[in-house]
Amino acid sequence: MASHYDVLIVGGGIAGLSLASALAGRCSVALVEAEQELAYHTSSRSARNLIPSYGPPIVQDLTIRTLELMAARDAELPAPVLSPRSFMLIGTEDAVRAEASGHMKSITHAEALDLCPALVPESFTAAGLDTGSFGCDAPLLLADHRARAEAAGADIITGARVHSAQRLGSGWEIGAGQEAFQAAVMVNAAGAWADELAVISGVEKLGLQPYRRTAAIVDVEHSLPEYSPMVAAADDSFYFRREGAGVLISPSETVPSGPEDARPRPGDIERLIGILNQVTTLGIRGVRSAWTGLRTEAADGVPVAGFDAEAPGFYWLAGQGGYGFQTSAAMAELAAAQILAGQGPGASTDASVRPESRTAEALAATRWSIRR
């Protein structure tokens, strides 16, 4: 016999858990995750930085709203999720100018070296600094979302991969693992598998593309100062930041992939170590751990949020790219408001019926309703 819910969320990463936390207690909610543990894929392999100057304008708006919501949430937690961590962009004058946004100020070469003494002076000519950036305790945030959702009555089921889904009357009937569910709304928060879930559900794909992004924690001869910002190359060739006594590094690659349990490829980290040992004095000695996540994007790079215009009750919450954590609270706010308002295909997008949030304003012009 099928279990009945108002909303069934497919995907237990930051997107799905954020929405479950936002909806629980306001309607009946279940979340199903294919893996045996939540946030197994991309959400557990994040750089854990929320950077207002990072990404296209819509993403920057979503990041600012997410920071506002997380700051309010931190006031209720015994330990904060957010911690100040500036973000510095380095490169040539032209490259930094092209990548900098209104949230980033230009700083002098000397100021950049003061902030990150490990940089070789000749390795860059210009720098920009975002002092509104924050580090994020991702495990704490994910655990808090789960605790809040379950405390408010949400059911979270792991090891339940969706194998069937069909429109039934005014809702959806879904088979996941050994369970059957019926729900008025099915939310596609399946990350790299979002298009695959659409196919299973008889819904047209959006052409979402997963991309590889590798990172590692390395041991170094010369530790970064505690105040050191996260440093990224304006040409997207690397980034690094302090991680305890070690350093987190990434080649910032954007390599197309299929949906998979991604793993580092031979040579990726080794090549990056060679580069960083030339442009810094870190003296990287060895790799403590390495991983690869998948950043799934739509063609225009804008996160996907909205009801599918051709599949009533099918809600897309996907395509966050590398902005999953930094847009998560704002995206969940928007999605919860739309779902609770019952907005679907044909719903008005007049300002008088929009959710009262900066998020709605940011996304209304592009994806208020998918394929509208």
PyMOL commands that set and color helices and strands:
alter all, ss='L'
color gray80, all
select helices_A, chain A and resi 14-23+42-44+57-74+93-99+109-115+121-123+138-151+191-200+268-279+324-341+351-353+358-367
alter helices_A, ss='H'
color red, helices_A
select strands_A, chain A and resi 3-10+29-32+49-50+82-84+87-91+105-107+126-130+134-136+155-157+162-168+171-176+179-188+209-220+230-233+239-243+246-250+255-256+284-297+304-308+314-318+369-370
alter strands_A, ss='S'
color yellow, strands_A
deselect
rebuild
show_as cartoon
